[in-house]
Structures are given as structure tokens and as C-alpha cells.
Amino acid sequence: MNKINMGKINNISGNFFNNFVQNFRVFLQLIRRDIKVLKSNIISVLIDNLCMLCVVILTFGYLLPKMGMEKNLIGPIFIGQTLSHLFEIGFSLATKIVQDIKFNKFIEYQLGLPISVGWLITAYIVNFIIEASVITLPMLTLGILILGKKFIIYKTSWLGFIVIYTLVTIFFAALFMLYSFAYEYTWFWNNIWPRRIEPLYDFGCIYFLWKKLYAFSPVLGTLFLLNPVTYATEGTRAALIGGNQFIHILFCIIGLTIAILLILYLLKDRVRKRLDHI
């Protein structure tokens, strides 16, 4: 009996290992393909980022302070504006998926590969993290260097920044993937911005600090805590700038983690339902 049980255990473990290796190989090939596509557009991407960076620095580093914006708000607002580009990157990802499901059907080819749906979703998320990093990290770095003393830093937590930035990119990738699989093509194009994206954007503390909002209205401050984007912006500010003027980074990590787990749960269900109709 012991030999039979051990044989079953070995077979199960062997099948699991083989499935893992097979999924991982296809996963790597998909990531390599996406990186190759990104490399082909890298010059255009860098030029676009440089143009956006110049406008952002001119607006939030020079024009608004001349009009009375407090100096200690330059850094936080710059971070918020930089992270706002994740909405654009996420929307770009979502439109590609929506158009592919409707017209190109490339996802049917991907589903025919020896890779599970979970691994395929992970490949999309990793691709988003890579693209988001290429766009936002240079903007953050160059922006901080150019702003110089105007970007007031109290204490930077690099470990905290790595954790929070990873969670932020995963959150945006999962969120926009959920949008792309949850809604039909026509509804997506007609309604996704005003009904889903705009509220998250406007009520995500991108252009103001949560503690200042809470001091103005505790009710509004509490409601804004229901928006995961609040934890994304405040957590990034807390990691890069430090001090006590932001939501504590630990609460932001917890808030984003809960949001990600909820979105991934919904995403798994929506993906299976949508793919059943392909």
C-alpha cells in the first residue's frame, strides 16, 4: 500500500512539475515577444515621455508655484501627475485586448498554446509592469533631478518604494484587464471613461493630499479611502518623500493588496466567461 501511495504521489508531483515547466516556457516566450515589440517602439516612447515630462515640470514645478501653490506640494503633485500616466498605459492595454477579442482574435492563438489561463493573465500583467516601468520610472527620476531643491524629500524608503510601485503596477494592470474582459466592445468605447475610469482618476488624490482633504471634510476623506488609487498615490508619496503628511505606507500596501486580490478574483471569472463565447 505504501508503495502504491508513493507512486501516486510521485506521479502527481511529476505532472505538476511538467505542467509548471511547460507553462513557464510559453510564458517566457510571450514576455520575450512583448519586449521585442516594446523595443521596436522605444525611441518613440522615450520622445513622448520627454515631451510629457517637460510639460509636467513646467506646469507643476514653475507655473503653479508662481500662482501661489505651496512649495511642499510640488513633489507630491508631481508624483501624482506621473502616476496618472498609468491610466493611459492601462487604457492602451485594455483597448488592445478589447479590439483583439472583437476583431484580431490573436487571443485564440494564445489559448491554443500549452499555457493555462492563469499564466496567460500573468503574462499580460508582467508585460504591463515592464511597459509602465519604462515610461514612469525615468519620468520620476529625471523629474526629481530637474526639480532639485523644489522637490522636498524628508526620508526616502527604497524598499517601500519597490513594494508599493510593484503593487501599483499590478493593480492598474489587473484593473484594466478586468475592464477589457468584463464589458462588450461598444459599451467599452462609449462608457468606460466617464463611468469607470474618470471617477477613479478624479477621486484618487492625484492633485491633492488625502490628509488635507480629510482636514477639510472627514466624510469626503473617508469616502476617498474606498478608491484604491488613493493608496497608490499616497503610498508612492510616502515612500519617495517620507514625512507625516501622507497616509502611512503600510496602510497603502494593505489597501492595494486587498484591491488586487478582489480584482484578480473578479478577473478570473470574467476571463473564463468571455473566453467561453469566443
DAVENNOR-V200043 format. One record per residue. PHI is phi in radians with two decimals (* if undefined). PSI is psi in radians with two decimals (* if undefined). D_FIRST is the distance of its C-alpha to the first C-alpha in Angstrom with 1 decimal. Layout:
phi | psi | d_first
PHI | PSI | D_FIRST
PHI | PSI | D_FIRST
//
This chain:
phi | psi | d_first
* | -0.73 | 0.0
-1.11 | -0.68 | 3.8
-1.16 | -0.66 | 5.4
-1.15 | -0.78 | 5.1
-1.10 | -0.74 | 6.2
-1.13 | -0.63 | 8.5
-1.13 | -0.72 | 9.8
-1.12 | -0.73 | 10.7
-1.10 | -0.75 | 12.3
-1.13 | -0.67 | 14.2
-1.14 | -0.74 | 15.4
-1.12 | -0.82 | 16.6
-1.13 | -0.64 | 18.3
-1.17 | -0.74 | 19.7
-1.12 | -0.71 | 21.2
-1.08 | -0.78 | 22.6
-1.12 | -0.75 | 24.3
-1.12 | -0.74 | 25.7
-1.11 | -0.71 | 27.1
-1.10 | -0.82 | 28.6
-1.09 | -0.75 | 30.2
-1.11 | -0.82 | 31.6
-1.10 | -0.71 | 33.0
-1.18 | -0.65 | 34.5
-1.12 | -0.81 | 36.2
-1.15 | -0.68 | 37.8
-1.00 | -0.81 | 38.7
-1.10 | -0.67 | 40.5
-1.13 | -0.68 | 42.4
-1.15 | -0.71 | 43.6
-1.16 | -0.74 | 44.8
-1.07 | -0.69 | 46.6
-1.10 | -0.79 | 48.3
-1.13 | -0.68 | 49.5
-1.13 | -0.68 | 50.7
-1.10 | -0.72 | 52.6
-1.12 | -0.74 | 54.3
-1.11 | -0.71 | 55.2
-1.07 | -0.65 | 56.7
-1.16 | -0.38 | 58.9
-1.94 | 0.16 | 60.4
-1.11 | -0.66 | 60.4
-1.11 | -0.82 | 64.2
-1.08 | -0.72 | 65.0
-1.10 | -0.78 | 62.5
-1.14 | -0.67 | 64.0
-1.15 | -0.77 | 67.6
-1.05 | -0.75 | 66.7
-1.11 | -0.70 | 65.1
-1.12 | -0.72 | 68.2
-1.10 | -0.79 | 70.5
-1.11 | -0.70 | 68.5
-1.10 | -0.74 | 68.5
-1.06 | -0.77 | 72.2
-1.14 | -0.77 | 72.8
-1.11 | -0.79 | 70.4
-1.14 | -0.74 | 72.0
-1.08 | -0.73 | 75.5
-1.28 | -0.96 | 74.8
-1.58 | -0.31 | 72.8
-1.67 | -0.38 | 74.1
-2.29 | -0.93 | 77.8
-1.16 | -0.94 | 79.1
-1.10 | -0.72 | 77.4
-1.05 | -0.61 | 78.2
-1.14 | -0.44 | 81.8
-1.62 | 0.09 | 81.8
2.00 | 0.01 | 80.7
-1.19 | 2.36 | 76.9
-1.08 | 2.52 | 75.9
-1.11 | -0.62 | 74.9
-1.30 | -0.03 | 71.7
-1.68 | -0.21 | 70.5
-1.04 | -0.88 | 70.8
-1.06 | -0.93 | 67.5
-1.04 | -0.72 | 65.4
-1.23 | -0.64 | 67.1
-1.06 | -0.75 | 66.6
-1.10 | -0.78 | 62.9
-1.05 | -0.76 | 62.7
-1.14 | -0.68 | 64.7
-1.13 | -0.75 | 62.5
-1.18 | -0.42 | 59.3
-1.10 | -0.37 | 61.0
-1.19 | -0.30 | 60.5
-1.15 | -0.47 | 56.8
-1.12 | -0.72 | 57.9
-1.18 | -0.75 | 59.5
-1.14 | -0.73 | 56.6
-1.12 | -0.72 | 54.2
-1.12 | -0.66 | 56.6
-1.08 | -0.75 | 56.8
-1.06 | -0.80 | 53.0
-1.11 | -0.72 | 52.9
-1.14 | -0.64 | 55.7
-1.10 | -0.74 | 54.0
-1.20 | -0.77 | 50.9
-1.07 | -0.80 | 53.0
-1.16 | -0.63 | 55.1
-1.16 | -0.76 | 52.2
-1.09 | -0.66 | 50.5
-1.40 | -0.70 | 53.9
-2.11 | -1.06 | 55.3
-1.25 | -0.63 | 53.6
1.11 | 0.44 | 50.0
-1.13 | -0.47 | 48.6
-1.13 | -0.46 | 45.7
-1.14 | -0.67 | 44.6
-1.12 | -0.76 | 44.3
-1.10 | -0.67 | 42.3
-1.19 | -0.41 | 39.9
-1.37 | -0.21 | 39.5
-1.34 | 2.74 | 38.3
-1.31 | 1.19 | 34.6
-2.53 | 2.46 | 34.8
-1.37 | 2.85 | 33.7
-1.08 | -0.69 | 36.4
-1.05 | -0.76 | 35.6
-1.17 | -0.62 | 36.1
-1.13 | -0.75 | 39.3
-1.07 | -0.73 | 40.7
-1.08 | -0.66 | 39.9
-1.11 | -0.73 | 41.9
-1.08 | -0.75 | 44.8
-1.16 | -0.78 | 44.8
-1.10 | -0.70 | 44.7
-1.06 | -0.72 | 47.5
-1.12 | -0.76 | 49.5
-1.04 | -0.75 | 49.0
-1.11 | -0.85 | 50.2
-1.14 | -0.73 | 53.2
-1.11 | -0.67 | 54.1
-1.15 | -0.73 | 53.9
-1.08 | -0.57 | 56.3
-1.53 | -0.88 | 58.7
-1.50 | -0.63 | 58.7
-1.12 | -0.79 | 58.0
-1.08 | -0.63 | 61.1
-1.11 | -0.77 | 63.1
-1.10 | -0.82 | 62.1
-1.11 | -0.91 | 62.7
-1.13 | -0.68 | 66.1
-1.07 | -0.78 | 67.2
-1.11 | -0.72 | 66.7
-1.17 | -0.75 | 68.5
-1.22 | -0.71 | 71.4
-1.18 | -0.52 | 71.8
1.03 | -2.16 | 71.9
-1.20 | -0.30 | 73.4
-1.23 | -0.41 | 73.4
-1.60 | 1.64 | 69.6
-1.36 | 2.15 | 69.3
-2.07 | 2.29 | 66.1
-1.67 | -0.92 | 65.4
-2.81 | 2.00 | 61.9
-1.55 | 2.34 | 59.5
-1.89 | 1.77 | 55.7
-1.18 | -0.68 | 54.2
-1.10 | -0.75 | 50.7
-1.09 | -0.66 | 51.5
-1.16 | -0.74 | 53.1
-1.05 | -0.78 | 50.1
-1.14 | -0.86 | 47.8
-1.20 | -0.67 | 50.3
-1.16 | -0.70 | 51.3
-1.07 | -0.78 | 47.7
-1.13 | -0.69 | 47.2
-1.08 | -0.81 | 50.6
-1.19 | -0.67 | 49.8
-1.11 | -0.73 | 46.4
-1.04 | -0.87 | 48.0
-1.16 | -0.68 | 50.8
-1.09 | -0.85 | 48.5
-1.15 | -0.69 | 46.1
-1.08 | -0.86 | 49.2
-1.30 | -0.46 | 51.0
-1.17 | -0.69 | 47.9
-1.05 | -0.77 | 47.5
-1.03 | -0.75 | 51.1
-1.21 | -0.56 | 50.8
-1.62 | -0.33 | 47.8
-1.47 | -0.44 | 49.0
-2.11 | 2.57 | 52.5
-1.22 | 2.82 | 54.0
-0.94 | -0.91 | 56.3
-1.15 | -0.79 | 59.6
-1.08 | -0.72 | 58.8
-1.00 | -0.90 | 57.4
-1.21 | -0.55 | 60.7
-1.51 | -0.50 | 63.0
-2.22 | -0.22 | 61.4
-1.13 | -0.67 | 58.9
-1.22 | -0.96 | 61.4
-1.21 | -0.52 | 63.5
-1.69 | -0.40 | 60.7
-2.13 | -0.87 | 57.8
-1.39 | -0.82 | 58.8
-1.01 | -0.77 | 62.3
-1.06 | -0.71 | 61.4
-1.11 | -0.70 | 58.6
-1.18 | -0.90 | 61.1
-1.24 | -0.53 | 64.1
-1.87 | 0.55 | 62.3
-1.93 | 0.30 | 60.1
1.02 | 0.61 | 62.6
-1.28 | -0.69 | 63.3
-1.88 | 0.20 | 67.1
-2.75 | 2.94 | 67.2
-1.66 | 2.50 | 65.3
-1.11 | -0.71 | 63.2
-1.14 | -0.58 | 64.8
-1.20 | -0.67 | 68.3
-1.12 | -0.77 | 67.2
-1.13 | -0.63 | 65.8
-1.15 | -0.60 | 69.0
-1.28 | -0.76 | 71.0
-2.65 | 1.82 | 68.8
-1.01 | -0.56 | 65.8
-1.15 | -0.85 | 64.9
-1.11 | -0.71 | 64.9
-1.03 | -0.73 | 63.0
-1.16 | -0.72 | 60.3
-1.12 | -0.65 | 60.1
-1.16 | -0.35 | 59.8
-1.24 | -0.24 | 56.7
-1.37 | -0.20 | 55.0
-1.67 | 2.02 | 55.5
-1.07 | -0.43 | 52.9
-1.10 | -0.52 | 55.6
-1.01 | -0.76 | 57.3
-1.21 | -0.54 | 54.4
-1.16 | -0.88 | 54.4
-1.23 | -0.80 | 58.1
-1.18 | -0.65 | 58.3
-1.16 | -0.70 | 55.2
-1.15 | -0.71 | 56.6
-1.11 | -0.76 | 60.0
-1.10 | -0.64 | 58.5
-1.29 | -0.75 | 56.6
-1.45 | -0.66 | 59.5
-1.74 | -0.71 | 62.4
1.37 | -2.89 | 61.2
1.51 | -3.05 | 63.4
-1.96 | 0.33 | 63.2
-1.63 | 0.04 | 64.6
-2.15 | 2.91 | 61.3
-1.09 | 2.43 | 58.2
-1.01 | 2.42 | 55.9
-1.05 | -0.56 | 53.5
-1.11 | -0.73 | 50.5
-1.14 | -0.62 | 51.4
-1.17 | -0.70 | 51.8
-1.10 | -0.77 | 48.4
-1.12 | -0.80 | 46.8
-1.06 | -0.78 | 49.0
-1.18 | -0.67 | 48.1
-1.08 | -0.78 | 44.4
-1.08 | -0.77 | 44.4
-1.09 | -0.74 | 46.5
-1.11 | -0.80 | 44.3
-1.08 | -0.72 | 41.1
-1.13 | -0.79 | 43.0
-1.13 | -0.74 | 44.4
-1.12 | -0.63 | 41.1
-1.11 | -0.80 | 39.6
-1.18 | -0.67 | 42.5
-1.11 | -0.75 | 42.6
-1.03 | -0.75 | 39.1
-1.18 | -0.77 | 39.9
-1.16 | -0.67 | 43.3
-1.09 | -0.81 | 42.1
-1.11 | -0.73 | 39.6
-1.15 | -0.72 | 42.4
-1.21 | -0.72 | 44.9
-1.22 | -0.43 | 42.8
-1.16 | -0.37 | 42.0
-1.69 | -0.04 | 45.7
-1.40 | * | 46.2
//
